[in-house]
């Protein structure tokens, strides 16, 4: 058993690839050839000369160094750089080389007498060196060394091309671009992910549980004539745990798991994507039963265009065509199940979603309050928390948060506690972490004039007042005028987790959003740029209510969806567009007048709330209740607040710029 395991580990050990080293050597040699640096490739520049020419050169002071080889009866006279052109007339010599002339001398004694005479006359002041033999190895190296290096490099290139067909060699090699880059997790890997590691998502886990049964006991379904589904598509917002859920399916089924991103298929080389798809499915068939997981499949599975496309689009479509072919190419009961994840299922090609390919779409939604509690319990295990920490409170504190957001909250809370020198993470650290993630870092040292501070306080008090007095507006949690991120002020609310929303609820929320601009106009006598974000949200909501939800008096029960399929952008006429604009303006104007009316009737309470904001910079729900009294309407979210109303959910934020 131990020998098998050691052999398996030895087999998995990555083999070093020398391809990049060979490539660097080739580039260096090529650069030297192109740049004309012959010092390394062909030795220094030289020419033969007669003994008389040699004597003339020395007498004129052209020599810088003389190397004498007595055994061969020859010498090498290196030329002074300033006299290279005088010696090498009509020859091209690089200035960076050390050129010399080769001379056959008649007698060593006469040569010594001549050199001594020239030294005495100061015609030659360089060095003279005597050698007993010729350095044949160096000459051989300068002459044939580069050719040998190039030959070795070419041999390794040929070996690399031979391995392209499926031999050895790493998948990242220069000649392995057509190989699949999928990461393989074997079924006997340690620390594999199971459903116990996936908190929440009870509905999605129930659906993928059947895939586990398909892999564990396929005959249970096939013996009755049924066909095992080929693919499952996980659809949901970012951070909801789609990848983790796919890993848990492989871990529960105890089968190999091929993981790959959709962008890994597409390269700049034509045909590489299709080749990688073929290689991926070939490996999967060898490991069957197994799971192939393609993350962010929209990178390669985007709907194909009808027009003629060139370049990258054409390569992506050929990759998609190969993927479609492979999903229908292997047998139905081969034991290979494909799982993919995306948060943009609307842009996927219809052929990819038809029956027989991705048979099932599993929706992985944002967690509800109970699922958020389970996710908190998972992410709080490695964190040293205070014993008084209420996980139910944290779950209620974070509606609309995904699993990744909750993990970020836990990590940020631990960092804040460590920054403050605490021994454990308590509730205040988590509240600060939520505020930090939603609103940004507090900027208490930001310079503001007294007039700006008063305007921001009136603006935020307007939101707080109207949201407290309207039945369907989201209940207030906290209001602050401390700059945070890009916002100069913010208001936190605790919205209900509704499945459907009525027209009255939307209008109340719209009125509360306009409360800041209305308060500026009523109590400041002028308006500012602080309501820019409010107006943007209100305008989008009004257009959505009229064009998509059919909530207009003049255009009831109509949905003018944005249709791109047939080549036009809006399925209505110019007259209808003008009517939509008029209805949007009327709806926003009606809610703005309603907000001004509510603030006028409660001007005294609004002024007290704004003054409290100026003095304390942060107020909570109980401060608003002290001024206006208890709300006559109690929502489900407010019932969940109980004694923790002092600091709750920052889901809806009013930004003042």
Secondary structure, DSSP 8 states (H G I E B T S, - for coil): -HHHHHHHHHHHS-----HHHHHHHHHHHHHHHHHT-HHHHT-S-EEEE-HHHHHHHHHTT-EEEEEEETTTTEEEEEE-GGGHHHHSTT----TTS--EEEEE-S-HHHHHHHHHHHHHTTS--SEEEEESS--HHHHHHHHHHHHHHHHHHHHHHHHHHHGGGTSSS-TTSTT-TTS---EEE-TT-TT---GGG--S-HHHHHHHHHHHHHHH-THHHHTTT-----EEEEE--TTSSHHHHHHHHHHHHT-EEEEEEGGGS--SSTTHHHHHHHHHHHHHHHH-SEEEEEESTHHHHB---SS---THHHHHHHHHHHHHHHHHHS-TTSSEEEEEEES-GGGB-HHHHSTTSEEEEEE-----HHHHHHHHHHHTTTS-B-TT--HHHHHHHTTT--HHHHHHHHHHHHHHHHHTT-SSB-HHHHHHHHHHHHH--B-TT----HHHHHHHHHHHHHHHHHHHHSSSS-EEEEEE-S-BTTBS-EEEEE----SS--HHHHHHHHHHHTHHHHHHHHHTSS--GGGHHHHHHHHHHHHHHHHTS-B-SSSBT-------TTS-S-SS-HHHHHHHHHHHHHHHHHHHHHHHHHHHHTHHHHHHHHHHHHHHSEEEHHHHHHHH-S-S---HHHHHHGGGTTS----S-----
